[in-house]
Amino acid sequence: MTLKRNVMVGFILALFVTCTLIAGVNWYFAHDGMNGIGDTAVEAMKDRARGQLESIRSAKALHIEDLFQRIRNQTRTLAESLTVRGGRNDTECGYFTVQGETTGALDAKALRGKLTEDYAGANYLANPTFATHARTAKGYAPRPAETYLPKDANGIILQAMYVAPFGQPQPAGEKHRLDANPLASTYNTLHRKYHPILRNYLTTFGYYDIFIIDAASGVIVYTVFKEKDYATSLLTGPYRDTGLGAVFREAVENGRKGRRDAVSISDFAPYEPSYNAPAAFIAAPVFDDRGTCQAVLAFQMPVDNIDRIMTSNGRWQEVGLGTTGETYLVGPDMHPRSKLRAASGASDEVVVDSEAAPKALGGESGTATIRDYRGKNVLAAWQPLRLEGLHYGLIAEIDIDEALLAASKITAARQGAEARTLWGTLLVLALGTLLGSGIAIRLVGALSRPLQRLQVYAGDVAAGNLDARPEGQYPAELDAMRHSIESMVQNLRMRIHEADAKRMEAADSAQAHRPLDKARASETRIKGLMERMTGGGSKARSVSEHVSRSINDLTAQVHTITQAVETQRHRMDDTAQAMDTMRTMVSDVADNWRAAEQADLSRGHGSRAPREWAAVASIGQVRERIERLNTAMARLGEEADSIGKVMSVISDIADQTNLLALNAAIEAARAGDAGRGFAVVADEVRKLAEKTMQATGEVGSAVTRIQTHTRDNIAAVETAMRERTASADATASGRVMDDIVSRVDETAGMVQSIAAASDQQAAAATMVGRNVEEVNAIAGDTAASMSHFAGTLEDIFSQVQELFSMIEVISTGEEGVSVLADTGDADVLVKWSEDLANLPSIDTQHKRLVDYINDLYRAARRRDMDKGTEVFDALKNYAVEHFGYEERLFADYAYPEATRHKEIHRRFVETVLKWEKQLAAGDPEVVMTTLRGLVDWLVNHIMKEDKKYEAYLRERGVS
């Protein structure tokens, strides 16, 4: 902004601020004053509306309470009148004699059939009026027509004369116009006497009907309107469970207790004789001269009188309820008990679910703005009604807009005054600002013209014309500024020339070094990658060669052990033969000694020859050598078992080497071109592991054979031990040889035979000793070979550990991303990495896949085919659940790559099913193939494909 404008704006702004402050202060006080007046007036109007509504509510409550009190008084008064007392006695007598008096004129049985037909037709059960009250009479279902008829013949005849259309032609609702049936009977005569009186009473006070009911039988002996309840019993008849039946029973109970002032009342409820229209009843006992309750007088409540009070006869505006206000009664069932002004249908079908209804029924009085049964905001006033025997609430309400109409007008007038005041203030502000702006423009113009010339000069210089000159005359202060500016421009010109020269020089230098820097950075990255590749390849080659040499050395040692065991087997065969010969000789010696023993028993005492003692000594030596042989064979069996355990360790190492080679190949493939060298090294390591597994299998077979031969040798030695027991018997026989020699001459030949056998036994024992020595030597060679074998395995294990370290380096790659677990944990193949992270809900499912891979890896290490099958089932369920969840997200958020991603899912499921079939067929390679495929899925799908939709869904708020 120019100086001219700055000065001008400063003047105008100062003027504007001053005018605004003045106008704002004026507006504040004017607005505050009008608001105070308006708020006071609005509150006064609201208080007036609330007070008026409360007055209407209280007035209606007084009128309704007065109406019910008047009805109670009229009920008691009429029940005590001579008309009712006399009418009761007369009509009751006439009721029970009507059958006898009309015999020959009317047939009760024929009339019952006609009445049943009439009840079933449109005059009663099929009348469409029932449908209009269906909502309030929920669950109503008509009974068979014959159940509604009176039980006795008198009632049938009276209904035929006064209710049925063939006896009383007046339509329903007009039956009260008939004074008496023309048929001669005592009842008809009495009816003609009392009916006009009671009919006039009903018309005068607006009751719907009047009933006289016999207290003993419950029979309704008289009604004014002669509906279907006429002549039926309220104790046993079809209407005993209605409101009329309830007040009758209560009135009879009061009469029995002598309560002359007691009145019974029932709430409005559907009444079947009135086509289920709501009806309420009030009753009082009728006493005779002796104070006995003989009957009950009952009124059907005057609904019209209640509606007339609550609706003010439709003169709503005259009573202050305007065009939307109304007052109404509500019962405990939340249905209205009076006519509603705003109800679109029948009032008794409406449910008053406003805030006021439960409060009024709960005994509270109050006024508030609420939502009424129509859902509109109304100003409502409510209170409970004090009616003996009834529980009602009274509500007066008017739409809030109409109730506060005066307040709204005051608010509108206040807002209009505020608007006019505001516009006037703004007009003054605008005029003052314009006047001040004109003065400011003239003052600033005199100062701005010299500055504009300097501005033009500065503009030329800024445009690059450093040779421009300022024109015109300037005041002294501005002239000094002009000279300073000219000097500055000259210095600027010189600095620009120098900066241009240096910039060009720097640009040339930067242009030359930029490719070099880029090449150096690339060279550094490539060099580091090649160093890791070269180091990894050399290390893998060294490990491979060392493992190969160790396996060859191991094979040679196992071959030596095999030959030693074979030699041991031949020696044990010789030993077995020698032992057999010795056993035969010992058996002969034993036989000869037994013969000698028998001779001793017959001939007496003898003496031992020195040769027999030599035989015994030889047998003892044989026994000792057999014991040593047994000990040596036991040690050989233990060594053979150790070989089997070591071979199991070798097999596990080979399996793990194969899996590590698989992971290295997968990570090398993910690295792209930079990982091709690693892929070659990983493939060589995998081949080495496969050869190791094959050699391990062969060595394992050889060790199994060694264990078998060793167990056979141990069994042979145990047999020799049992034979040695026989030599103990020979020793015992030797103790009695001294007595045998001196007894008889015929024992000499036997002793000679014993000596010869003893010589042969000594020779056999010598052979056994040599064989045992050879077995001990072979066992020593076996122990040395196994020691060397264990050292070789330790060397192999250390090389495998180094191979783990090398593969981890390879799999990490240039970006340092790896999913392989630490080599120290033998039961875990892959681990969760943040490089696999996606949406939190997706991560939870991907972590389950990592768990399944490790479960399958552990099953492979333990050769647990059942666990492998279980993991495959879990994988299938995981694929269905996880892929279904992803594809629902794709559909919900219209992921553009959804089709291609679903196709990848489908191919993966097909692959899993193929692996499962191969596992079921017993293919031993399927586990390795499955692990390779699952790790590849982690690297190439989860770390790449799933990352594509992650960003798309995060932008749309998915978490």
Buried (B, 14 or more C-beta within 10 A) or exposed (E): EEBBEEBBBEBBEEBBEBBBEBBEEBBEEBBEEBEEBBBEBBEEBBEBBBEBBBBBBBBBBEBBBEBBEEBBEBBBEBBBBEEBBEBBBBBBEBBBBBBEBBEEEBBBEEBBEBBBEBBBEEBBBEEEEBEBBEEBBEEEEBEEBEEBBBBBBBBBBBBBBBBBBEBBEEEBEEBBEBEBBEBEBBBBEBBEBBBEEBBEBBEEBBBBBBBBBBBEBBBBBBBBBBBBBBBBBBBEBBBBEBBBBBBBBBBBBBBEEEBBEBBBBBBBBBBBBBBBBBBBBBBBBBBEEEEEBBBBBBBBBBBEBBBBBBBBEEEBEEBBBBEBBBBBBBBEEBBBBBBBBBBEEBBBBBEBEBBBBBBBBEEEBBBEBBBBBBEBBBBBBBBBBEBEBBEBBBBBBBBBEBBBBBBBEBBEBBEEBBEEBBEBBEEBBEEBBEEBBEEBBEEBEEEBEBBBBBBBBBEBBEEEEEEBEBEEEBEEEBEEBBEEBBEEBEEEEEEEEEEEEEEEEEEEEEEEEEEEEEEEEEEEEEEEBEEBBEEBBEBBEBBBEBBBBBBEBBBBBBEBBBEBBBBBBEBBEBBBEBBBBBBBBBBBBBBBBEBBBEBBEEBEEBEBBEBBBBBBBBBBBBBEBBBBBBBBBBBBBEBBEBBEEBBEEBBBBBBBBBBBBBBBBBBBBBBEEBBEBBBBBBBBBBEBBBBBBEBBEEBBEBBEEBBEBBEEBBEBBEBBBEBBEBBEBBBEBBEBBBBBBBBBEEBEEBBEBBBBBBBBBBBBBBBBBBBBBBBBBBBEBBBBBBEBBBBBBEBBBEBBBBBBEBBBBBBBBBEEBBBBBEBEEEEBBBBBBEBBBBBEEBBEBBEBBBBBBBBBBBBBBEEBBEBBBBBBEBBEEBBEEBBEEBBEBBEEBEBEEBEEBBEBBEEBBEBBBBBBEBBEEEEEEBBBBBBBBBBBBBBBBBBEBBBEBBEBBEEEEBE
